[in-house]
Amino acid sequence: MIELGVNIDHVATVRQARRTYEPDPVVAAALAEQGGADGITFHLREDRRHIQDRDVEILKATVTVKTNFELACADEVVAICCRTQPNWGLLVPESREEVTTEGGLNVTGDAGRVKAAVARLKEAGILVSLFIDPDLDQVRASAELGVDAVELHTGPYAIAGREDQKRELDRLAAAGREVTAAGMRLHAGHGLNYINVRDVAKLPDMIELNIGHSIVSRAVMVGMKEAVSEMRRILDLCAP
């Protein structure tokens, strides 16, 4: 069975538009669990544009499935992650100018900074994943750091036209084979929706998909529990 991680960041995005208390991402997480989520993903950004420190504390105390804490390699946020003790720490790049995460970590070009963050998380007993582009050199550099998983950036695949989508899927497949050969768990995410997720879910050795925006968008129409249940059913049909 492919594990489904539900990213609740954009529930907090709606809340922060008014700087109020609703909708509460903590409630969304509970409903996502009821819908069949295997994990809850949340990104505490340095600029706190959506998830807040309060959310992190309550999520860790209330989520009963695994927690996946997205963070940049920034000392302050790494310290919060180590103190909070999620199951997973997912290191991602971060820029104030971006709308959302727009690319993978440059592990080959910033290995020292990434290595230091990985070491701190591992010392705290947290499993570590790196969000990277489906590039073989990035996969190999990630393996050298001894991380537990790699999450392949599926954004280019998600936005590709029909002619280019197969090429992007082939890139994901090749990188996925390298991830598995290196002994790491294969995860993927970014831009996946109820239609394009199928081919990614069918990639060999895929273990986990993290999906946020499309599920939250669907939840506006049908509710969070049902939106997650619909995605769960699709992934179950894709399982080998």
C-alpha angles and dihedrals in degrees: 000000000000111000116235119214113192116209110211098185095111093055084063090045090063091047094049091052086076099023088233136123101264142116090028115211089207090062089045090054092053091050091047089055090052089052092056106270113162092200143008119230124198133170119216100199123199090242092048091224093158122352112054131204089254090057092053093052095048094042091054090050097047111028110099098189122064120300122224113196113199114205145157122243089263119136096229096050094041088055091051091049092050091050094045094051103210118181092247136025113203112197113211136170116256135199129176090220097056124092090217135342104311105183146004129279115275095231094166093052099039102030095139096057093043092046091053092051092046091051093051093049093047091048087056090054095252122141110238132219129178124215105221141160115259092264120136094220090053091049092051092047089051091051090052089059090058097237121167098229145005123219110207116219106240096182097107090048092049095054098037121115120241094270094050099038095079091052090052091047090052089052090052091048093050092048090046091055089052091049092052093044089055091055097250128130114256116231130163140188152142126102095010116147140173092283109035095041094078099075093044091049089054095055111119115268094005107160108171140018122195113205128174123145098049093047093048089047091051090046090061086065105035107013131264098272093053093042091055092044090055092052091044091055091051092052092047090055090051095052114111 
